[in-house]
Amino acid sequence: MKKLLLSLLLALFIANVQAQSMTDTLRHEVLLETDSGNIRIQLFNETPRHRDNFLKLVRSGAYNGVLFHRVVKDFMIQTGDLGSKSAKPGQALGDTPETYSLPAEIVYPKLLHRRGAVAAAREGDDVNPKRESSASQFYIVWGIKFSDGQLDWAQKRLNEHTDSTVQMTPEVRKMYKEVGGSPHLDGQYTVFGQVLDGLDVVDRIQRQPVDANDRPLADVRIRKATVLK
């Protein structure tokens, strides 16, 4: 009887370990259906608070109908201002009040601002020294492919904004030269996902003509956001 009980307990233990392992390795995916096409993104387990908050917002339908309210060519596209759903033409966006923020989950150098990175927007360091993230606003990186000289400039800027704590390794420099992105943001904003499919859509959006506030002249909207897995 004791052997049977021990065997049962061992089986339950192994099952729990396997279930936990599956939970740890599963990476959730979200589909953003936009006016310009679909963008499929993967969320990182290394940033659990941002992952879970994003999944909660997607499942609640919070992102359905929001605009890409800030678009900067050769840099990034930003969305997630929940007040943008009913915005009037030309209205400045991005300052809709939020009821909470998220503690920073900066995982450098594992999670970088490479092309296609999904990261949380936030208030500037002057009012937000802990670099806490917006509850809902996020951006998708486009950036450029950097030359060595441009990477030297980016490293100088990183030194100024991170007290020289963020240093690009030769491998990181190579990635930014070959893949592209926005290295000068590393170590300062939480990267919590990556585009798996739809970089052509990101490219299409980042090329849109914009007004003085970087809002696209023709609205570009997330029609629907869905958790795929």
Helices and strands as residue ranges (DSSP letters): H 2-25, E 29-34, E 37-43, H 48-60, E 68-72, E 76-79, G 82-86, E 101-102, E 117-120, E 133-134, E 138-141, H 148-162, H 170-178, G 183-185, E 191-197, H 199-206, E 222-227
